[in-house]
C-alpha cells in the first residue's frame, strides 16, 4: 500500500474524525495495511530517532505517546534484543523501527510487535510477517536523507496558529565541554552523545539513562521528578551509566544521580553550584551549549 492508498477514518477515539493528506515533503514508502492515526504518530516517532543512527545497526521501539527504548549493536539482532531487554512490556504491540534490512531470522523476533519499519525486507521475512499478521513498512527513501523531509510543526489553537521549525540541531565540538574535575572515558563520551541524541526526540522534561549504547530508562513530561523516576526505573542498571537531560538540572537531580551511581551527566548548561555538586560526588559533567526541548 502506497501513501496514495491510505485512508484514515478515525482518530485515537472512534468518535474523533481523522484524515490523511499527502504533502510535498513526503518520503517514499509502502505499508502492508492501512494505518490508523496512532500508527502514523508512532511510526513518525521511530523514524525521527532512527535517522540519528542511519549509518549503524540501530533499533527503536515507539508508541503514539513517545519513545520506549533505543539501542545500537554490532548486528541488528543485538540492537533488537537490547530494546526488548530495556523495555519488555512496551515492546509488545509497539512499532519497531530499524536502520537496516530485515531478514527471516530477525522477523521471528517481531511476532509481538504491531508494526515493523525498515529500509527493506527479504522475501522470507515478508512471508513470515504476513503469516503472523504483523504490519510492515518499507522506507524507500534513504534514512540518511530523512531529515530533509521534516517539516515545521503547526498547531492550531483557539489562541491562534503557531508554527515552529524542525529541531535539526547537532552537537558542536566548540560548545561541547567537560566542566568537572573527573574526565569521562572515550566510551562514556560515546554513550553521552548517544543519550543526548535520544533525548532530543523525547518530550520535555526528558531524562534518558543509557549505557553501552542502549537506553535503560526514558522518562518525559515528569516535571521536576523526571530524573528521579528514570533512575528508579533503571534501578541497578544506572550504575556507571549516563544521564542526559534536555534542560538544565537541579541540585536534587545531581543528588539522585549520585545515589543511582551515575558516572556522567550531559546537559545544556550548568551553574557553578551544579558543577561543584558534581565534583563533590566525583561525577563527570558535560555541557552542550544549547537546549534540546521538544514539546
ZADO-1210 file (C-alpha; in nm, 4 decimals, padded with zeros to 6 digits):
<atoms>
<atom x="00.0000" y="00.0000" z="00.0000" code="UNK" pos="1"/>
<atom x="00.1448" y="00.3364" z="-00.1075" code="UNK" pos="2"/>
<atom x="00.0584" y="00.6758" z="00.0503" code="UNK" pos="3"/>
<atom x="-00.1953" y="00.7306" z="-00.2280" code="UNK" pos="4"/>
<atom x="-00.3989" y="00.4356" z="-00.0960" code="UNK" pos="5"/>
<atom x="-00.4033" y="00.5283" z="00.2739" code="UNK" pos="6"/>
<atom x="-00.7442" y="00.6118" z="00.4191" code="UNK" pos="7"/>
<atom x="-00.7630" y="00.7140" z="00.7855" code="UNK" pos="8"/>
<atom x="-01.1193" y="00.7303" z="00.9101" code="UNK" pos="9"/>
<atom x="-01.0856" y="00.7787" z="01.2870" code="UNK" pos="10"/>
<atom x="-00.8534" y="00.9383" z="01.5393" code="UNK" pos="11"/>
<atom x="-00.7347" y="00.7931" z="01.8692" code="UNK" pos="12"/>
<atom x="-01.1005" y="00.7511" z="01.9674" code="UNK" pos="13"/>
<atom x="-01.3741" y="00.6186" z="01.7388" code="UNK" pos="14"/>
<atom x="-01.5801" y="00.9352" z="01.7807" code="UNK" pos="15"/>
<atom x="-01.2933" y="01.1570" z="01.6565" code="UNK" pos="16"/>
<atom x="-01.2561" y="01.2171" z="01.2865" code="UNK" pos="17"/>
<atom x="-00.9144" y="01.1885" z="01.1240" code="UNK" pos="18"/>
<atom x="-00.7863" y="01.2441" z="00.7736" code="UNK" pos="19"/>
<atom x="-00.4656" y="01.1657" z="00.5869" code="UNK" pos="20"/>
<atom x="-00.3416" y="01.4098" z="00.3257" code="UNK" pos="21"/>
<atom x="-00.0362" y="01.3910" z="00.1042" code="UNK" pos="22"/>
<atom x="00.2044" y="01.6826" z="00.1008" code="UNK" pos="23"/>
<atom x="00.5090" y="01.7950" z="-00.0935" code="UNK" pos="24"/>
<atom x="00.7593" y="01.6778" z="00.1730" code="UNK" pos="25"/>
<atom x="00.6793" y="01.3073" z="00.1942" code="UNK" pos="26"/>
<atom x="00.9268" y="01.0222" z="00.1980" code="UNK" pos="27"/>
<atom x="00.8798" y="00.7285" z="-00.0380" code="UNK" pos="28"/>
<atom x="00.7365" y="00.4253" z="00.1418" code="UNK" pos="29"/>
<atom x="00.4972" y="00.1315" z="00.1259" code="UNK" pos="30"/>
<atom x="00.2997" y="-00.0179" z="00.4127" code="UNK" pos="31"/>
<atom x="00.1342" y="-00.3593" z="00.4207" code="UNK" pos="32"/>
<atom x="-00.2006" y="-00.2439" z="00.5584" code="UNK" pos="33"/>
<atom x="-00.3974" y="00.0717" z="00.6259" code="UNK" pos="34"/>
<atom x="-00.2592" y="00.2510" z="00.9346" code="UNK" pos="35"/>
<atom x="-00.4692" y="00.4495" z="01.1785" code="UNK" pos="36"/>
<atom x="-00.3949" y="00.7868" z="01.3345" code="UNK" pos="37"/>
<atom x="-00.1988" y="00.6352" z="01.6253" code="UNK" pos="38"/>
<atom x="00.0082" y="00.4158" z="01.3929" code="UNK" pos="39"/>
<atom x="00.1251" y="00.7158" z="01.1900" code="UNK" pos="40"/>
<atom x="00.2311" y="00.9015" z="01.5061" code="UNK" pos="41"/>
<atom x="00.4250" y="00.6019" z="01.6423" code="UNK" pos="42"/>
<atom x="00.5984" y="00.5433" z="01.3067" code="UNK" pos="43"/>
<atom x="00.6876" y="00.9113" z="01.2851" code="UNK" pos="44"/>
<atom x="00.8388" y="00.8986" z="01.6352" code="UNK" pos="45"/>
<atom x="01.0501" y="00.5987" z="01.5382" code="UNK" pos="46"/>
<atom x="01.1782" y="00.7434" z="01.2112" code="UNK" pos="47"/>
<atom x="01.2812" y="01.0668" z="01.3819" code="UNK" pos="48"/>
<atom x="01.5078" y="00.8716" z="01.6170" code="UNK" pos="49"/>
<atom x="01.6423" y="00.6162" z="01.3686" code="UNK" pos="50"/>
<atom x="01.7507" y="00.8995" z="01.1367" code="UNK" pos="51"/>
<atom x="02.0102" y="00.9898" z="01.4019" code="UNK" pos="52"/>
<atom x="02.1680" y="00.6434" z="01.3649" code="UNK" pos="53"/>
<atom x="02.1180" y="00.5635" z="00.9967" code="UNK" pos="54"/>
<atom x="02.4801" y="00.4505" z="00.9459" code="UNK" pos="55"/>
<atom x="02.4922" y="00.1855" z="01.2227" code="UNK" pos="56"/>
<atom x="02.2825" y="-00.1113" z="01.3342" code="UNK" pos="57"/>
<atom x="02.0068" y="00.0544" z="01.5355" code="UNK" pos="58"/>
<atom x="01.6615" y="-00.0267" z="01.6701" code="UNK" pos="59"/>
<atom x="01.3985" y="00.1888" z="01.8383" code="UNK" pos="60"/>
<atom x="01.0587" y="00.0984" z="01.9816" code="UNK" pos="61"/>
<atom x="00.7864" y="00.3607" z="01.9961" code="UNK" pos="62"/>
<atom x="00.4199" y="00.4156" z="02.0726" code="UNK" pos="63"/>
<atom x="00.1961" y="00.7125" z="01.9869" code="UNK" pos="64"/>
<atom x="00.2998" y="00.8714" z="02.3187" code="UNK" pos="65"/>
<atom x="00.6740" y="00.8558" z="02.2557" code="UNK" pos="66"/>
<atom x="00.9954" y="00.6545" z="02.2613" code="UNK" pos="67"/>
<atom x="01.0184" y="00.3308" z="02.4607" code="UNK" pos="68"/>
<atom x="01.3766" y="00.2131" z="02.4032" code="UNK" pos="69"/>
<atom x="01.6729" y="00.2713" z="02.1706" code="UNK" pos="70"/>
<atom x="01.9848" y="00.0612" z="02.1158" code="UNK" pos="71"/>
<atom x="02.2801" y="00.0187" z="01.8833" code="UNK" pos="72"/>
<atom x="02.4568" y="-00.3118" z="01.8201" code="UNK" pos="73"/>
<atom x="02.7277" y="-00.4772" z="01.6171" code="UNK" pos="74"/>
<atom x="02.4450" y="-00.6635" z="01.4442" code="UNK" pos="75"/>
<atom x="02.0833" y="-00.5597" z="01.4061" code="UNK" pos="76"/>
<atom x="01.9681" y="-00.8616" z="01.6084" code="UNK" pos="77"/>
<atom x="02.1803" y="-00.7408" z="01.9024" code="UNK" pos="78"/>
<atom x="02.0182" y="-00.3967" z="01.8889" code="UNK" pos="79"/>
<atom x="01.6710" y="-00.5543" z="01.8795" code="UNK" pos="80"/>
<atom x="01.7443" y="-00.7768" z="02.1778" code="UNK" pos="81"/>
<atom x="01.8697" y="-00.4741" z="02.3699" code="UNK" pos="82"/>
<atom x="01.5489" y="-00.2756" z="02.3175" code="UNK" pos="83"/>
<atom x="01.3492" y="-00.5800" z="02.4276" code="UNK" pos="84"/>
<atom x="01.5600" y="-00.6097" z="02.7433" code="UNK" pos="85"/>
<atom x="01.5356" y="-00.2358" z="02.8084" code="UNK" pos="86"/>
<atom x="01.1547" y="-00.2172" z="02.7981" code="UNK" pos="87"/>
<atom x="00.9962" y="-00.5629" z="02.7547" code="UNK" pos="88"/>
<atom x="00.6419" y="-00.4563" z="02.8436" code="UNK" pos="89"/>
<atom x="00.6186" y="-00.1675" z="02.5967" code="UNK" pos="90"/>
<atom x="00.7832" y="-00.3844" z="02.3296" code="UNK" pos="91"/>
<atom x="00.4559" y="-00.5734" z="02.2965" code="UNK" pos="92"/>
<atom x="00.2347" y="-00.4057" z="02.0343" code="UNK" pos="93"/>
<atom x="00.4932" y="-00.1327" z="01.9742" code="UNK" pos="94"/>
<atom x="00.6254" y="-00.0009" z="01.6464" code="UNK" pos="95"/>
<atom x="00.9866" y="-00.1103" z="01.5968" code="UNK" pos="96"/>
<atom x="01.1973" y="00.0912" z="01.3532" code="UNK" pos="97"/>
<atom x="01.5266" y="-00.0418" z="01.2201" code="UNK" pos="98"/>
<atom x="01.8195" y="00.1051" z="01.0306" code="UNK" pos="99"/>
<atom x="01.8923" y="-00.1974" z="00.8104" code="UNK" pos="100"/>
<atom x="01.7253" y="-00.4788" z="00.6152" code="UNK" pos="101"/>
<atom x="01.5114" y="-00.7340" z="00.7976" code="UNK" pos="102"/>
<atom x="01.5729" y="-01.0997" z="00.7134" code="UNK" pos="103"/>
<atom x="01.3700" y="-01.4056" z="00.8112" code="UNK" pos="104"/>
<atom x="01.5681" y="-01.4758" z="01.1305" code="UNK" pos="105"/>
<atom x="01.5179" y="-01.1201" z="01.2505" code="UNK" pos="106"/>
<atom x="01.1499" y="-01.1235" z="01.1551" code="UNK" pos="107"/>
<atom x="01.0923" y="-01.4045" z="01.4051" code="UNK" pos="108"/>
<atom x="01.1713" y="-01.1588" z="01.6846" code="UNK" pos="109"/>
<atom x="00.8725" y="-00.9432" z="01.5843" code="UNK" pos="110"/>
<atom x="00.5736" y="-01.1690" z="01.6473" code="UNK" pos="111"/>
<atom x="00.4594" y="-00.9491" z="01.9368" code="UNK" pos="112"/>
<atom x="00.5022" y="-00.6060" z="01.7778" code="UNK" pos="113"/>
<atom x="00.2382" y="-00.4063" z="01.5947" code="UNK" pos="114"/>
<atom x="00.4438" y="-00.2699" z="01.3037" code="UNK" pos="115"/>
<atom x="00.7980" y="-00.3209" z="01.1735" code="UNK" pos="116"/>
<atom x="00.9584" y="-00.0301" z="00.9855" code="UNK" pos="117"/>
<atom x="01.2817" y="-00.0819" z="00.7900" code="UNK" pos="118"/>
<atom x="01.4598" y="00.0184" z="00.4664" code="UNK" pos="119"/>
<atom x="01.3958" y="-00.3277" z="00.3176" code="UNK" pos="120"/>
<atom x="01.2736" y="-00.6799" z="00.3888" code="UNK" pos="121"/>
<atom x="01.3789" y="-01.0117" z="00.2388" code="UNK" pos="122"/>
<atom x="01.1111" y="-01.2224" z="00.0719" code="UNK" pos="123"/>
<atom x="01.1172" y="-01.4778" z="00.3541" code="UNK" pos="124"/>
<atom x="01.0843" y="-01.2018" z="00.6137" code="UNK" pos="125"/>
<atom x="00.7749" y="-01.0668" z="00.4400" code="UNK" pos="126"/>
<atom x="00.6217" y="-01.4142" z="00.4259" code="UNK" pos="127"/>
<atom x="00.6819" y="-01.4645" z="00.7982" code="UNK" pos="128"/>
<atom x="00.5377" y="-01.1253" z="00.8986" code="UNK" pos="129"/>
<atom x="00.2301" y="-01.1735" z="00.6818" code="UNK" pos="130"/>
<atom x="00.1740" y="-01.5240" z="00.8204" code="UNK" pos="131"/>
<atom x="00.1736" y="-01.3811" z="01.1731" code="UNK" pos="132"/>
<atom x="-00.0381" y="-01.0760" z="01.0875" code="UNK" pos="133"/>
<atom x="00.2361" y="-00.8231" z="01.1628" code="UNK" pos="134"/>
<atom x="00.2195" y="-00.4949" z="00.9731" code="UNK" pos="135"/>
<atom x="00.5412" y="-00.3882" z="00.7984" code="UNK" pos="136"/>
<atom x="00.6520" y="-00.0689" z="00.6277" code="UNK" pos="137"/>
<atom x="00.9322" y="-00.0317" z="00.3746" code="UNK" pos="138"/>
<atom x="01.1028" y="00.3091" z="00.3802" code="UNK" pos="139"/>
<atom x="01.2412" y="00.3543" z="00.0302" code="UNK" pos="140"/>
<atom x="01.3892" y="00.6985" z="00.0896" code="UNK" pos="141"/>
<atom x="01.7444" y="00.6584" z="00.2299" code="UNK" pos="142"/>
<atom x="01.7424" y="00.7194" z="00.6054" code="UNK" pos="143"/>
<atom x="02.0438" y="00.9455" z="00.5553" code="UNK" pos="144"/>
<atom x="01.8143" y="01.1865" z="00.3714" code="UNK" pos="145"/>
<atom x="01.5179" y="01.1609" z="00.6096" code="UNK" pos="146"/>
<atom x="01.5837" y="01.4873" z="00.7959" code="UNK" pos="147"/>
<atom x="01.5431" y="01.6801" z="00.4703" code="UNK" pos="148"/>
<atom x="01.1755" y="01.5838" z="00.4783" code="UNK" pos="149"/>
<atom x="01.0986" y="01.7009" z="00.8328" code="UNK" pos="150"/>
<atom x="00.8621" y="01.9968" z="00.8146" code="UNK" pos="151"/>
<atom x="00.7672" y="02.2706" z="01.0580" code="UNK" pos="152"/>
<atom x="00.5283" y="02.1797" z="01.3365" code="UNK" pos="153"/>
<atom x="00.1930" y="02.3551" z="01.3039" code="UNK" pos="154"/>
<atom x="-00.0580" y="02.3672" z="01.5900" code="UNK" pos="155"/>
<atom x="-00.3957" y="02.5315" z="01.5503" code="UNK" pos="156"/>
<atom x="-00.5375" y="02.6522" z="01.8806" code="UNK" pos="157"/>
<atom x="-00.8231" y="02.8808" z="01.9911" code="UNK" pos="158"/>
<atom x="-00.5468" y="03.1296" z="02.0725" code="UNK" pos="159"/>
<atom x="-00.4178" y="03.1242" z="01.7188" code="UNK" pos="160"/>
<atom x="-00.1998" y="02.9091" z="01.4952" code="UNK" pos="161"/>
<atom x="00.1625" y="02.8614" z="01.5996" code="UNK" pos="162"/>
<atom x="00.4437" y="02.7289" z="01.3827" code="UNK" pos="163"/>
<atom x="00.7824" y="02.6006" z="01.4915" code="UNK" pos="164"/>
<atom x="01.0790" y="02.4931" z="01.2830" code="UNK" pos="165"/>
<atom x="01.2088" y="02.1363" z="01.2999" code="UNK" pos="166"/>
<atom x="01.4766" y="02.0522" z="01.5577" code="UNK" pos="167"/>
<atom x="01.7739" y="01.9743" z="01.3343" code="UNK" pos="168"/>
<atom x="02.0340" y="02.0536" z="01.5986" code="UNK" pos="169"/>
<atom x="02.3673" y="01.8715" z="01.6057" code="UNK" pos="170"/>
<atom x="02.6321" y="01.8589" z="01.8763" code="UNK" pos="171"/>
<atom x="02.9016" y="02.1210" z="01.8208" code="UNK" pos="172"/>
<atom x="03.2593" y="02.0443" z="01.9295" code="UNK" pos="173"/>
<atom x="03.3092" y="02.4126" z="02.0037" code="UNK" pos="174"/>
<atom x="03.0364" y="02.4211" z="02.2710" code="UNK" pos="175"/>
<atom x="03.0741" y="02.0604" z="02.3928" code="UNK" pos="176"/>
<atom x="03.2650" y="02.0917" z="02.7203" code="UNK" pos="177"/>
<atom x="03.3663" y="01.8721" z="03.0143" code="UNK" pos="178"/>
<atom x="03.3297" y="02.1109" z="03.3096" code="UNK" pos="179"/>
<atom x="03.4176" y="01.8845" z="03.6048" code="UNK" pos="180"/>
<atom x="03.7415" y="01.7569" z="03.7547" code="UNK" pos="181"/>
<atom x="03.6580" y="01.3965" z="03.6678" code="UNK" pos="182"/>
<atom x="03.7052" y="01.3459" z="03.2937" code="UNK" pos="183"/>
<atom x="03.4989" y="01.0865" z="03.1063" code="UNK" pos="184"/>
<atom x="03.6408" y="00.7940" z="02.9138" code="UNK" pos="185"/>
<atom x="03.6037" y="00.7640" z="02.5368" code="UNK" pos="186"/>
<atom x="03.3322" y="00.5022" z="02.5879" code="UNK" pos="187"/>
<atom x="03.1426" y="00.7311" z="02.8249" code="UNK" pos="188"/>
<atom x="03.1550" y="01.0162" z="02.5744" code="UNK" pos="189"/>
<atom x="03.0131" y="00.7853" z="02.3063" code="UNK" pos="190"/>
<atom x="02.7317" y="00.6883" z="02.5431" code="UNK" pos="191"/>
<atom x="02.6728" y="01.0557" z="02.6268" code="UNK" pos="192"/>
<atom x="02.6359" y="01.1526" z="02.2599" code="UNK" pos="193"/>
<atom x="02.4034" y="00.8556" z="02.2086" code="UNK" pos="194"/>
<atom x="02.1865" y="00.9511" z="02.5086" code="UNK" pos="195"/>
<atom x="02.1772" y="01.3174" z="02.4002" code="UNK" pos="196"/>
<atom x="02.0555" y="01.2223" z="02.0517" code="UNK" pos="197"/>
<atom x="01.7777" y="01.0124" z="02.2034" code="UNK" pos="198"/>
<atom x="01.6792" y="01.2881" z="02.4485" code="UNK" pos="199"/>
<atom x="01.6488" y="01.5247" z="02.1543" code="UNK" pos="200"/>
<atom x="01.3370" y="01.3365" z="02.0446" code="UNK" pos="201"/>
<atom x="01.1767" y="01.2872" z="02.3868" code="UNK" pos="202"/>
<atom x="00.9091" y="01.5234" z="02.5096" code="UNK" pos="203"/>
<atom x="01.0418" y="01.7661" z="02.7707" code="UNK" pos="204"/>
<atom x="01.1229" y="01.7293" z="03.0559" code="UNK" pos="205"/>
<atom x="01.3334" y="01.4458" z="02.9204" code="UNK" pos="206"/>
<atom x="01.5686" y="01.2213" z="03.1132" code="UNK" pos="207"/>
<atom x="01.7494" y="00.9385" z="02.9349" code="UNK" pos="208"/>
<atom x="01.9622" y="00.6809" z="03.1153" code="UNK" pos="209"/>
<atom x="02.1965" y="00.4867" z="02.8866" code="UNK" pos="210"/>
<atom x="02.4957" y="00.2568" z="02.8992" code="UNK" pos="211"/>
<atom x="02.6836" y="00.0614" z="02.6324" code="UNK" pos="212"/>
<atom x="02.4849" y="00.2385" z="02.3571" code="UNK" pos="213"/>
<atom x="02.1435" y="00.1278" z="02.4803" code="UNK" pos="214"/>
<atom x="01.8819" y="00.3007" z="02.6912" code="UNK" pos="215"/>
<atom x="01.7820" y="00.1628" z="03.0289" code="UNK" pos="216"/>
<atom x="01.5198" y="00.4284" z="03.1023" code="UNK" pos="217"/>
<atom x="01.3432" y="00.7083" z="02.9160" code="UNK" pos="218"/>
<atom x="01.1188" y="00.9486" z="03.1070" code="UNK" pos="219"/>
<atom x="00.9343" y="01.2519" z="02.9795" code="UNK" pos="220"/>
<atom x="00.6962" y="01.5183" z="03.1000" code="UNK" pos="221"/>
<atom x="00.7526" y="01.4396" z="03.4680" code="UNK" pos="222"/>
<atom x="00.8272" y="01.7998" z="03.5595" code="UNK" pos="223"/>
<atom x="01.0932" y="01.8143" z="03.8314" code="UNK" pos="224"/>
<atom x="01.0702" y="01.4396" z="03.9043" code="UNK" pos="225"/>
<atom x="01.1811" y="01.3170" z="03.5611" code="UNK" pos="226"/>
<atom x="01.5353" y="01.2233" z="03.6685" code="UNK" pos="227"/>
<atom x="01.4154" y="01.0512" z="03.9846" code="UNK" pos="228"/>
<atom x="01.1600" y="00.8390" z="03.8001" code="UNK" pos="229"/>
<atom x="01.4138" y="00.7484" z="03.5306" code="UNK" pos="230"/>
<atom x="01.6669" y="00.6338" z="03.7884" code="UNK" pos="231"/>
<atom x="01.4025" y="00.4351" z="03.9783" code="UNK" pos="232"/>
<atom x="01.3051" y="00.2589" z="03.6559" code="UNK" pos="233"/>
<atom x="01.6644" y="00.1951" z="03.5558" code="UNK" pos="234"/>
<atom x="01.7371" y="00.0580" z="03.9054" code="UNK" pos="235"/>
<atom x="02.0723" y="-00.1295" z="03.9216" code="UNK" pos="236"/>
<atom x="02.1293" y="-00.0636" z="03.5511" code="UNK" pos="237"/>
<atom x="02.2081" y="00.3007" z="03.6312" code="UNK" pos="238"/>
<atom x="02.5449" y="00.2068" z="03.7837" code="UNK" pos="239"/>
<atom x="02.8240" y="00.3712" z="03.5799" code="UNK" pos="240"/>
<atom x="02.5625" y="00.4815" z="03.3221" code="UNK" pos="241"/>
<atom x="02.4982" y="00.8181" z="03.1534" code="UNK" pos="242"/>
<atom x="02.2150" y="01.0563" z="03.2389" code="UNK" pos="243"/>
<atom x="02.1056" y="01.3012" z="02.9690" code="UNK" pos="244"/>
<atom x="01.8629" y="01.5871" z="03.0195" code="UNK" pos="245"/>
<atom x="01.7205" y="01.8256" z="02.7616" code="UNK" pos="246"/>
<atom x="01.7107" y="02.1112" z="03.0148" code="UNK" pos="247"/>
<atom x="01.9458" y="02.2331" z="03.2904" code="UNK" pos="248"/>
<atom x="01.9178" y="02.0133" z="03.6002" code="UNK" pos="249"/>
<atom x="01.8691" y="02.0934" z="03.9692" code="UNK" pos="250"/>
<atom x="02.0763" y="02.0048" z="04.2740" code="UNK" pos="251"/>
<atom x="01.8161" y="01.7404" z="04.3520" code="UNK" pos="252"/>
<atom x="01.8845" y="01.5793" z="04.0145" code="UNK" pos="253"/>
<atom x="02.2581" y="01.5671" z="04.0885" code="UNK" pos="254"/>
<atom x="02.1874" y="01.4117" z="04.4272" code="UNK" pos="255"/>
<atom x="01.9646" y="01.1373" z="04.2873" code="UNK" pos="256"/>
<atom x="02.2155" y="01.0761" z="04.0056" code="UNK" pos="257"/>
<atom x="02.4841" y="01.0193" z="04.2670" code="UNK" pos="258"/>
<atom x="02.2550" y="00.7863" z="04.4597" code="UNK" pos="259"/>
<atom x="02.1900" y="00.5945" z="04.1392" code="UNK" pos="260"/>
<atom x="02.5701" y="00.5689" z="04.0847" code="UNK" pos="261"/>
<atom x="02.5547" y="00.7553" z="03.7542" code="UNK" pos="262"/>
<atom x="02.9018" y="00.8154" z="03.6072" code="UNK" pos="263"/>
<atom x="02.8345" y="01.1086" z="03.3737" code="UNK" pos="264"/>
<atom x="02.5652" y="01.3700" z="03.3196" code="UNK" pos="265"/>
<atom x="02.5163" y="01.5573" z="02.9925" code="UNK" pos="266"/>
<atom x="02.3049" y="01.8740" z="03.0000" code="UNK" pos="267"/>
<atom x="02.2643" y="02.2007" z="02.8043" code="UNK" pos="268"/>
<atom x="02.4358" y="02.4124" z="03.0727" code="UNK" pos="269"/>
<atom x="02.5257" y="02.4057" z="03.4413" code="UNK" pos="270"/>
<atom x="02.5733" y="02.6656" z="03.7139" code="UNK" pos="271"/>
<atom x="02.8803" y="02.6776" z="03.9376" code="UNK" pos="272"/>
<atom x="02.6660" y="02.5232" z="04.2112" code="UNK" pos="273"/>
<atom x="02.5755" y="02.2254" z="03.9923" code="UNK" pos="274"/>
<atom x="02.9369" y="02.1766" z="03.8803" code="UNK" pos="275"/>
<atom x="03.0550" y="02.1878" z="04.2426" code="UNK" pos="276"/>
<atom x="02.7959" y="01.9245" z="04.3388" code="UNK" pos="277"/>
<atom x="02.9071" y="01.7001" z="04.0522" code="UNK" pos="278"/>
<atom x="03.2693" y="01.7364" z="04.1665" code="UNK" pos="279"/>
<atom x="03.1646" y="01.6536" z="04.5228" code="UNK" pos="280"/>
<atom x="03.0192" y="01.3221" z="04.4062" code="UNK" pos="281"/>
<atom x="03.3021" y="01.2501" z="04.1584" code="UNK" pos="282"/>
<atom x="03.0669" y="01.2760" z="03.8601" code="UNK" pos="283"/>
<atom x="03.1679" y="01.3814" z="03.5105" code="UNK" pos="284"/>
<atom x="02.9554" y="01.6624" z="03.3698" code="UNK" pos="285"/>
<atom x="02.9316" y="01.7664" z="03.0049" code="UNK" pos="286"/>
<atom x="02.7561" y="02.0805" z="02.8860" code="UNK" pos="287"/>
<atom x="02.6456" y="02.1010" z="02.5222" code="UNK" pos="288"/>
<atom x="02.5825" y="02.4735" z="02.4983" code="UNK" pos="289"/>
<atom x="02.2197" y="02.4532" z="02.3865" code="UNK" pos="290"/>
<atom x="01.8855" y="02.3145" z="02.4990" code="UNK" pos="291"/>
<atom x="01.7107" y="02.0321" z="02.3182" code="UNK" pos="292"/>
<atom x="01.3500" y="02.0859" z="02.4238" code="UNK" pos="293"/>
<atom x="01.0715" y="01.9122" z="02.2294" code="UNK" pos="294"/>
<atom x="00.7030" y="01.9866" z="02.3017" code="UNK" pos="295"/>
</atoms>
